[in-house]
Amino acid sequence: MKNTTVIIDWASAQIHEVASKDDTRYVLKGIYIDAEDKKIVATDGCVIASLPIKECSGDVNGIVPTEAWKRLLQDHKRNRATEIRFTLSEKHIEWDWCGKAELIVGKYPSYKQVIPGESAHKDLLEVGLDPDLLLRAVKALGGKKGSYIVTLNQLEYGSPIRINKAGVNAQCVLMPARPIPKEYPQESEAHRVIKWLQNHLTTKTGSGSQTVAERIRKILRA
């Protein structure tokens, strides 16, 4: 019988946070194990996460139900495992401590079509944002519910980041914390602003680096 043995780090364990909770989209209510590309994938149709598998042997793919994934994590945490290990067969996922669950039957969407390949990264502009500042602004606009639009107000020195709440005549602006040094006189205005945002709005906590997702979850639970 064919199977796939998978090992992932704890850093990738919370991927189920972006899996769909919609019963009408049952295929998305789980974590997809892509043995060929050595990825674990989850999406709710609005957010998609694709994280690397530490070790993978075998060629069986499968969709692990979110509830089974949570049980998998709980068992590994309870037994103080340093990494997460499980095996996929064509119909089941199994792990130590007698853990077993049925996989979701269905075809997972072609997620690779919406994730830029490595060759496309050179054309992307990356903006680093401090989630603490972003969530403070969101709370000021009325809490966690509702849709928010985050935009760069102007692509020039001193550009604030503007947050608008959909359907409400309200907005909040994150102003730069310090004057923007003119360090890139030969480069485009857009590049200078992006560079400044990367340097000054991406931070580390006192206890060390945390992922944006970890910090957002921590603040929302506060």
TAQUI-V697946 format. One record per residue. SS is DSSP state (a for helix, b for strand, c for the rest). PHI is phi as a letter, one per 20 degrees, with the letter a starting at -180 (999 if undefined). Layout:
ss->(SS	SS)
phi->(PHI	PHI)
//
This chain:
ss->(c	c	c	b	b	b	b	b	c	a	a	a	a	a	a	a	a	a	c	c	c	c	a	a	a	a	a	a	c	b	b	b	b	b	c	c	c	c	b	b	b	b	b	c	c	c	c	b	b	b	b	b	c	c	b	b	b	c	c	c	c	b	b	b	b	a	a	a	a	a	a	a	a	a	a	a	a	a	c	c	c	c	c	b	b	b	b	b	c	c	c	b	b	b	b	c	c	c	b	b	b	b	b	b	c	c	c	c	c	c	a	a	a	a	c	c	c	a	a	a	a	a	a	c	c	c	c	c	c	c	a	a	a	a	a	a	a	a	a	a	c	c	c	c	c	c	c	b	b	b	b	b	c	c	c	c	c	c	c	c	b	b	b	b	b	c	c	c	c	c	b	b	b	b	c	c	c	c	c	c	c	c	c	c	c	c	c	c	a	a	a	a	a	a	a	a	a	a	a	a	c	c	c	c	b	c	c	b	c	c	c	a	a	a	a	a	a	a	a	a	a	c)
phi->(999	f	b	c	d	c	c	c	e	f	f	e	f	e	f	f	f	d	f	f	d	e	f	f	c	f	f	e	e	a	d	e	e	d	f	f	e	l	c	d	c	b	b	d	n	d	c	c	c	c	c	f	e	f	b	b	c	p	c	e	e	a	d	e	g	g	f	f	f	f	f	g	f	f	f	f	f	f	e	l	f	e	b	d	c	b	c	d	d	f	c	c	d	c	b	g	m	m	f	b	b	f	e	f	e	q	d	f	g	f	f	f	f	d	d	g	f	g	f	e	f	f	e	e	d	d	d	e	c	e	f	f	f	f	f	f	f	f	f	f	e	p	o	e	e	o	e	c	d	d	c	e	f	b	e	b	g	n	f	e	d	d	d	d	e	f	m	c	e	b	b	c	c	e	e	g	f	b	g	e	f	e	e	c	f	e	d	f	g	f	f	f	f	f	f	f	f	f	f	d	d	d	c	c	e	f	e	o	f	c	f	g	f	f	f	f	f	f	f	f	e	f)
//
